[in-house]
Amino acid sequence: MPLYLDPEELRYQAPGPHLDLIGAMAFRAAGAAQRLGIFKTLLEGPLPVAELAARTDTHAGTLPVLLDALVSLGYLNRAPGQVYANSPMTAGSLDPRTPWSYAPALSFWQDLLGELWDGLEESVRTGRPRTDFHAWLESRPRALRDFQTMLNGIAAGLAPVIAETAPDPGERLLDVGGGHARHSVAFCQVHSRLTATIVDLPAGLEDGRARIEEAGLAGRVTTIPGDVTVADLGTGYDTALLFNLCHGFDEPGNRALLARVAAALRPGGTVLVLETFADLPEETSPVAEAFLRAFSLNLSVTRGGRLHGFADVAGWLTDAGFGRIERRRLGGPDELLIARLPQGEER
Ligand SMILES: C[S@@+](CC[C@H](N)C(=O)[O-])C[C@H]1O[C@@H](n2cnc3c(N)ncnc32)[C@H](O)[C@@H]1O
């Protein structure tokens, strides 16, 4: 929302809440424009309002109210004759054809804030989410598709870097909650003798299966649909990935999960935990920190999770039998925690 914050003007308003109100309305208005196909239609070029209304099946009298709000909020530009165009910000960040597009995130967070954040007060009172996030997701094909596209987009940049720089994964990899398969595919591409098993909820695996086929790795990457808290994970793996999974569970959930992962690894096996830890890197900008603290709140209201501190996760791993714990920065807030089980005779 590219608004100039005039300190004099702000002195006479409740600056924080007022700006947040504008931000909330802006986010909702942008979400509506996306759902109505306005940004997508304008990707082809500027249009007069009547034409835009006809093409998006909207009310020609009401549409300009939304469009004018979006002009003030920085999403659209207006030329004389009620001709509207995407602003450079919109064209650059909400084009769904680009791999870095924010469009899936805008759509997904609309659903999340609109539906699940309704239970915020209740979850803070009771310590439990009102709704089961994954059941909710499975019942909403659009939100599920947006969620997977978003996760896949985030993982696309990181996966090759992690696969190249992580400790040698040995020959058998277990990817816990690795649904979109980016990480398993990247590891197998770097390590030619490696086979991988991905365990994720059935809906989480749909996208991943296509990616495995596309990469020509169907013979080396297998998928197990199931709940990682109860599914048979198998045994004897050299390495397990727990990437962006711990933040979806509370402490007892993580302790139970890490014990299951320890049991699935061979003696001397390694676990790699990819997370944003609550003790954020010092150089984290105020904007990034604000997002991540709010994201932690989102994990709490939707899943009963949160961003956990590095020492907490390291402590649970130690209690699950792991040692030689290492912390590696990956740039930005993403970090890798590496821990190893003792060799057979040390256990
Ligand atoms: C935030 S995503 C992370 C995906 C991937 N590991 C990554 O880092 O990009 C969490 C993944 O864990 C899966 N997941 C969460 N809880 C699960 C459970 N109880 N059983 C199986 N999969 C689960 C979700 O379906 C999703 O694919």
PDBQT file of the ligand as one rigid body, heavy atoms in Angstrom, charges set to zero:
ROOT
HETATM    1  C1  LIG A 401       4.472 -25.474   5.502  1.00  0.00    +0.000 C 
HETATM    2  S1  LIG A 401       4.343 -26.907   4.527  1.00  0.00    +0.000 S 
HETATM    3  C2  LIG A 401       6.054 -27.259   4.209  1.00  0.00    +0.000 C 
HETATM    4  C3  LIG A 401       6.267 -28.044   2.934  1.00  0.00    +0.000 C 
HETATM    5  C4  LIG A 401       7.742 -28.382   2.655  1.00  0.00    +0.000 C 
HETATM    6  N1  LIG A 401       8.267 -29.283   3.654  1.00  0.00    +0.000 N 
HETATM    7  C5  LIG A 401       8.548 -27.123   2.580  1.00  0.00    +0.000 C 
HETATM    8  O1  LIG A 401       9.345 -26.829   3.472  1.00  0.00    +0.000 OA
HETATM    9  O2  LIG A 401       8.394 -26.379   1.608  1.00  0.00    +0.000 OA
HETATM   10  C6  LIG A 401       3.896 -28.143   5.655  1.00  0.00    +0.000 C 
HETATM   11  C7  LIG A 401       3.631 -29.464   4.972  1.00  0.00    +0.000 C 
HETATM   12  O3  LIG A 401       3.418 -30.441   5.968  1.00  0.00    +0.000 OA
HETATM   13  C8  LIG A 401       2.257 -31.146   5.697  1.00  0.00    +0.000 C 
HETATM   14  N2  LIG A 401       1.665 -31.568   6.971  1.00  0.00    +0.000 N 
HETATM   15  C9  LIG A 401       1.319 -30.794   8.011  1.00  0.00    +0.000 A 
HETATM   16  N3  LIG A 401       0.822 -31.532   9.002  1.00  0.00    +0.000 NA
HETATM   17  C10 LIG A 401       0.854 -32.823   8.569  1.00  0.00    +0.000 A 
HETATM   18  C11 LIG A 401       0.475 -34.067   9.151  1.00  0.00    +0.000 A 
HETATM   19  N4  LIG A 401      -0.053 -34.128  10.370  1.00  0.00    +0.000 N 
HETATM   20  N5  LIG A 401       0.653 -35.185   8.413  1.00  0.00    +0.000 NA
HETATM   21  C12 LIG A 401       1.182 -35.131   7.168  1.00  0.00    +0.000 A 
HETATM   22  N6  LIG A 401       1.572 -33.985   6.581  1.00  0.00    +0.000 NA
HETATM   23  C13 LIG A 401       1.401 -32.850   7.277  1.00  0.00    +0.000 A 
HETATM   24  C14 LIG A 401       1.361 -30.182   4.914  1.00  0.00    +0.000 C 
HETATM   25  O4  LIG A 401       0.406 -30.877   4.114  1.00  0.00    +0.000 OA
HETATM   26  C15 LIG A 401       2.396 -29.444   4.083  1.00  0.00    +0.000 C 
HETATM   27  O5  LIG A 401       2.657 -30.080   2.866  1.00  0.00    +0.000 OA
ENDROOT
TORSDOF 0
